[in-house]
Structure formats: C-alpha cells, structure tokens
Amino acid sequence: MPFAFLFRISVLFAIVANAGQSWMSAYLSKVLSSLWKNICAAVALALVVFFEKFMLSSYQEFNEMRLIHVILGSLGIMLSVFMFQLAPKAPKPETKDVETGHGKKYIYI
C-alpha cells in the first residue's frame, strides 16, 4: 500500500503536533501579542533542538556532536528574541485637534 506510512505512530504524532502547534499559535495570537508569540516560538525551537540532540541521537551522533555549538546557537536565538522584546518602542505621534491646533487631552476614568 502506498499510503501505509500514514498509519505509523510517529506520523500520526507529527500530524497531531502540527495541528496542535497551529491551534496554540492562534490561541497565543488572541491572548498575547505577536511579540510574545515569537518569543514562545523561539523557546519552543530551542527545546526541540535540545530534545532532538539529547534524546533522539544515536550514541555515535551524540559523541560527534559539538555540544558547545548547539548550546550557543540555541542561546543566540533565544537571546536575540529577548533583546528585541526589550527594545524601546517608537513614540506615537501626538494627534492634533483640527479646530484649535492643540494636542488632544484625554481624561481616563
């Protein structure tokens, strides 16, 4: 059967994980800002890399792996996202009242 691979547990798990990622991405977009969605995606990427390198590698691949490169690469991704999150936002231009030419003053209750 040409489509027999679809019924393997690893393929079904990958399909469910992909669907779950899409749902969580949509949920995070509704609840949090898109910036926090990117932060969560970067942390998830780093966790996937660590999981793959430490849990799914064979002994030979694990011994050939340069651990410092994996750690520094993952930390570089996460730190660049966190630095972008901490960057100051551009100031919003003040709106002017058309009739008086003065800036609008809002009263917050």
Buried (B, 14 or more C-beta within 10 A) or exposed (E): EEEEEEEEEEEEEEEEEEEEEEEBEEEBEEEEEEEBBBBBBBBEBBEEBEEEBEEEEEEEEEEEEEEEEBBEEBEEBBEEBEEEEEEEEEEEEEEEEEEEEEEEEEEEE
